[in-house]
Amino acid sequence: MHIIGRGFLASNLADAYPDAHPEVVCLAAGVSSTWVTDPTEFDREANTVYDALRLCRDEKRKLLFFSTASYAMYGNTERPAAESGPLCPPSVYGRHKLALESCVRTAGVEHLILRLSHVVGPYQREHQFLPSIVRQVKDGAVTIHQGAHRDLLDARELVGAVGGLLDAGVGDTVVNVASGLPQPVERIVDGVARRLGVEVERTYLPDRYSRTEASLDHVRSLVPEFGVGARTGPGYLDGLLDLYLEPAAPDPV
């Protein structure tokens, strides 16, 4: 797998697939925050996509492109959102990702587009969701948008889905890859504070309720083992936080 990028997703995939799938160009160098609105950042990602598509055309390779299954793409959902739409992204970030998806689909190269929720795991950058929450909790003050939820996806699940899809030869389609378990941000903060053993002051900002649930029907039809086993279900959040957060040191005796 030829991986473009050196960040969070790129590092996890490079660890998992150092030699597998040489026919794939994995583009893991895009805008990594749903809060970004800077046109220069979007332009940079678009140009990277165009270059990757040219490479795939020239070398007859498959492009693996990461999009978003977050609120930015699907908005609030009354039922799990399927990849087939219709789509009316409520944010600039979501509209940007959808436009790049269109470029990939119409470029005349084999491709696989994965819409991801908020991935959590090794190599995360400070601005990403969970590290940002951890930093605020350590500082003793967290700002929470009322009613906000986040679907946290274990990086191991993403890596497994990528491998399963590529091994099966899946191409020319869009696939949601998420936990399917949107968590209230309040609950995530509670879990982080408990594990770090700190009290935290909470400031609540009035906001429209936001809960996005992506449908997993398509990914499970292609990779039946996705999301099955001990890492899913009611204990998913606790298991994820236990794995990626250091527990509080015990009080001295």
C-alpha positions as MATLAB code, in Angstrom:
seq = 'MHIIGRGFLASNLADAYPDAHPEVVCLAAGVSSTWVTDPTEFDREANTVYDALRLCRDEKRKLLFFSTASYAMYGNTERPAAESGPLCPPSVYGRHKLALESCVRTAGVEHLILRLSHVVGPYQREHQFLPSIVRQVKDGAVTIHQGAHRDLLDARELVGAVGGLLDAGVGDTVVNVASGLPQPVERIVDGVARRLGVEVERTYLPDRYSRTEASLDHVRSLVPEFGVGARTGPGYLDGLLDLYLEPAAPDPV';
ca = [
       0.000    0.000    0.000;
       1.395    3.347   -1.034;
       0.352    5.754    1.742;
       0.263    9.483    1.115;
       0.538   11.289    4.444;
       2.403   10.918    7.740;
      -0.306   11.723   10.279;
      -2.693    9.776   12.487;
      -4.483    7.569    9.946;
      -1.379    7.120    7.823;
       0.666    5.921   10.799;
      -1.933    3.377   11.936;
      -2.316    1.971    8.416;
       1.452    1.866    7.842;
       1.877   -0.161   11.034;
      -0.859   -2.598    9.985;
      -0.065   -2.958    6.281;
       3.625   -2.307    5.629;
       3.719   -4.578    2.578;
       0.139   -5.587    1.763;
      -1.999   -4.278   -1.121;
       0.655   -2.716   -3.395;
      -2.146   -1.980   -5.875;
      -3.638    0.645   -3.518;
      -2.816    4.321   -3.117;
      -4.097    5.365    0.304;
      -4.688    9.093    0.615;
      -4.360    9.922    4.320;
      -3.243   13.547    4.123;
      -6.479   15.515    4.192;
      -8.031   18.116    6.462;
      -8.393   16.311    9.788;
     -10.778   18.554   11.720;
     -14.465   19.130   11.042;
     -14.044   22.676   12.404;
     -11.711   23.792    9.606;
     -13.080   26.548    7.359;
      -9.825   27.920    5.881;
     -10.027   27.830    2.051;
      -6.267   27.344    1.791;
      -6.528   24.101    3.781;
      -9.314   22.880    1.518;
      -7.321   23.868   -1.567;
      -4.306   21.953   -0.275;
      -6.360   18.799    0.213;
      -8.062   19.153   -3.181;
      -4.707   19.446   -4.955;
      -3.443   16.387   -3.088;
      -6.516   14.450   -4.249;
      -5.984   15.549   -7.864;
      -2.330   14.451   -7.731;
      -3.312   11.076   -6.238;
      -5.928   10.533   -8.946;
      -3.358   11.257  -11.657;
      -0.980    8.756  -10.031;
      -3.710    6.099   -9.936;
      -4.591    6.720  -13.591;
      -0.965    6.517  -14.691;
      -0.171    3.381  -12.673;
      -3.626    1.740  -12.842;
      -3.989    1.603   -9.077;
      -6.950    1.886   -6.703;
      -7.411    5.043   -4.623;
      -8.474    4.702   -0.990;
     -10.003    8.036    0.031;
     -11.198    9.020    3.516;
     -14.295   11.167    3.854;
     -16.535   11.833    6.871;
     -19.544   10.114    8.443;
     -19.897   12.854   11.047;
     -22.520   15.546   11.614;
     -20.660   17.581    8.985;
     -21.872   15.171    6.305;
     -25.157   13.771    7.606;
     -26.436   16.367   10.077;
     -28.859   15.133   12.743;
     -30.229   11.705   11.920;
     -33.622   10.296   12.863;
     -32.497    6.898   11.580;
     -29.046    5.544   10.670;
     -27.769    7.447    7.632;
     -27.026    5.313    4.589;
     -24.321    6.117    2.066;
     -26.876    6.466   -0.732;
     -28.236    9.735    0.640;
     -29.838   12.085   -0.212;
     -27.262   14.403    1.304;
     -27.396   18.045    2.380;
     -24.192   18.575    4.402;
     -24.763   21.286    7.026;
     -21.157   22.505    7.203;
     -18.439   23.774    4.886;
     -16.274   20.807    5.841;
     -18.989   18.313    4.902;
     -19.679   20.042    1.582;
     -15.952   20.047    0.826;
     -15.656   16.309    1.505;
     -18.727   15.535   -0.599;
     -17.279   17.537   -3.503;
     -14.006   15.599   -3.292;
     -15.960   12.340   -3.233;
     -17.539   13.412   -6.527;
     -14.099   14.101   -8.020;
     -12.921   10.644   -6.988;
     -16.022    8.876   -8.312;
     -15.852   10.571  -11.730;
     -12.077   10.392  -12.262;
     -12.125    7.105  -14.138;
      -9.990    5.219  -11.608;
     -10.908    2.337   -9.335;
     -11.572    3.709   -5.883;
     -12.890    3.031   -2.411;
     -14.349    5.913   -0.373;
     -14.639    5.386    3.374;
     -16.741    7.803    5.414;
     -15.298    7.770    8.918;
     -16.643    8.903   12.258;
     -14.234   10.268   14.923;
     -11.364    7.760   14.955;
      -9.491    7.252   18.244;
      -6.125    5.571   18.677;
      -2.338    5.839   18.641;
      -0.633    8.800   16.958;
      -3.569   11.194   17.445;
      -2.810   14.896   17.129;
      -3.634   17.428   19.845;
      -6.405   19.127   17.844;
      -8.392   15.930   17.329;
     -11.461   15.215   19.403;
     -10.337   12.927   22.225;
      -6.893   14.524   22.774;
      -8.650   17.910   22.886;
     -11.077   16.661   25.546;
      -8.220   15.147   27.554;
      -6.286   18.423   27.439;
      -9.293   20.413   28.637;
      -9.992   17.945   31.444;
      -6.372   18.118   32.595;
      -6.644   21.916   32.583;
      -9.735   21.616   34.795;
     -12.305   23.263   32.502;
     -14.307   21.847   29.597;
     -16.705   23.571   27.215;
     -19.592   21.349   26.103;
     -22.196   22.072   23.435;
     -25.521   20.999   24.867;
     -26.860   17.848   23.246;
     -23.656   17.112   21.324;
     -22.766   13.486   20.573;
     -19.711   11.920   18.960;
     -19.297    8.500   17.390;
     -15.842    7.349   18.481;
     -14.329    4.652   16.272;
     -11.482    2.522   17.570;
      -8.544    2.751   15.165;
      -8.248   -1.042   15.348;
     -11.756   -1.338   13.914;
     -10.848    1.007   11.067;
      -7.686   -0.933   10.270;
      -9.656   -4.178   10.282;
     -12.330   -2.738    7.997;
      -9.735   -1.454    5.515;
      -8.072   -4.840    5.386;
     -11.352   -6.708    5.032;
     -12.613   -4.472    2.240;
      -9.369   -4.569    0.280;
      -8.943   -8.315    0.736;
     -12.464   -8.768   -0.669;
     -11.620   -6.615   -3.688;
     -14.325   -4.060   -2.883;
     -14.163   -1.008   -5.134;
     -16.076    1.839   -6.718;
     -18.335    2.352   -3.716;
     -18.789    4.506   -0.617;
     -18.790    2.825    2.799;
     -19.560    4.186    6.257;
     -17.046    3.036    8.862;
     -18.166    4.000   12.352;
     -18.987    2.434   15.705;
     -22.706    3.073   15.235;
     -22.813    4.142   18.898;
     -22.957    7.961   19.177;
     -21.920    8.961   22.706;
     -23.044   12.097   24.559;
     -20.017   14.359   24.931;
     -20.958   14.731   28.600;
     -20.475   10.988   29.075;
     -17.116   11.089   27.314;
     -15.967   13.919   29.601;
     -17.155   11.949   32.642;
     -15.147    8.929   31.533;
     -11.987   10.917   30.868;
     -12.203   12.798   34.197;
     -12.764    9.555   36.131;
      -9.752    7.889   34.562;
      -7.528   10.916   35.129;
      -8.796   11.295   38.678;
      -9.607   14.995   38.399;
     -12.543   17.313   38.967;
     -13.507   19.434   36.009;
     -15.538   22.614   35.644;
     -18.059   22.427   32.801;
     -19.311   25.329   30.721;
     -22.371   24.529   28.625;
     -23.014   26.375   25.391;
     -26.555   26.433   24.010;
     -26.584   24.690   20.674;
     -28.844   22.702   18.427;
     -29.028   19.058   19.401;
     -26.531   17.061   17.352;
     -26.563   13.292   17.170;
     -25.397   11.549   14.009;
     -25.717    7.806   13.546;
     -24.246    6.285   10.390;
     -25.743    3.102    8.987;
     -23.409    0.094    9.160;
     -25.524   -2.131    6.920;
     -23.264   -1.665    3.884;
     -19.938   -2.279    5.644;
     -21.324   -5.345    7.422;
     -22.619   -6.750    4.129;
     -19.082   -6.469    2.750;
     -17.106   -7.344    5.910;
     -19.460   -9.400    8.112;
     -17.019   -9.491   11.016;
     -16.867   -5.685   11.285;
     -17.970   -4.421   14.701;
     -18.613   -7.900   16.078;
     -17.110   -9.036   19.358;
     -15.991   -7.747   22.719;
     -15.073   -4.259   21.498;
     -18.683   -3.322   20.716;
     -21.929   -2.887   22.628;
     -22.766   -1.013   25.852;
     -19.201   -1.212   27.188;
     -17.642    0.163   24.005;
     -16.851    3.645   25.345;
     -15.341    2.350   28.585;
     -13.184   -0.112   26.693;
     -11.984    2.579   24.320;
     -11.076    5.007   27.099;
      -9.389    2.252   29.121;
      -7.267    1.386   26.111;
      -6.143    4.867   25.123;
      -5.990    6.746   28.430;
      -3.563    6.330   31.275;
      -5.453    5.596   34.536;
      -5.048    7.948   37.481;
      -2.194    7.107   39.826;
      -3.407    5.699   43.178;
      -3.242    7.936   46.236;
      -0.109    7.333   48.286;
      -0.669    5.217   51.377;
];
